[in-house]
Amino acid sequence: MEHCKNPWKKGCKNDNVEVYIMLNGDKLPICKSCWSEIAKEDLEW
């Protein structure tokens, strides 16, 4: 099973993947908790 690979929170190992993001050509799974935090930020990738 996949786990979260949030590039801004390296230690996250949650397996409740909510979305995938593309970062530097890599498709990264992001959990619901991390996605909630990322969505609040003004990040560019």
Residue pairs with C-beta under 8 A, 6 or more apart in sequence:
1 15
2 15
2 17
2 29
3 12
3 13
3 14
3 15
3 17
3 29
3 31
4 12
4 13
4 14
4 15
4 17
4 29
4 30
4 31
4 33
4 34
5 12
5 28
5 29
5 30
6 12
6 28
6 30
6 31
6 34
6 38
7 23
7 28
7 45
8 34
8 38
8 43
9 34
9 37
12 31
12 33
12 34
14 31
14 32
14 33
14 34
15 31
16 31
16 32
16 33
17 29
17 30
17 31
17 32
18 30
18 31
18 32
18 35
19 29
19 30
19 35
20 27
20 28
20 29
20 30
21 27
21 28
21 30
21 38
21 45
22 28
22 45
23 45
24 45
30 38
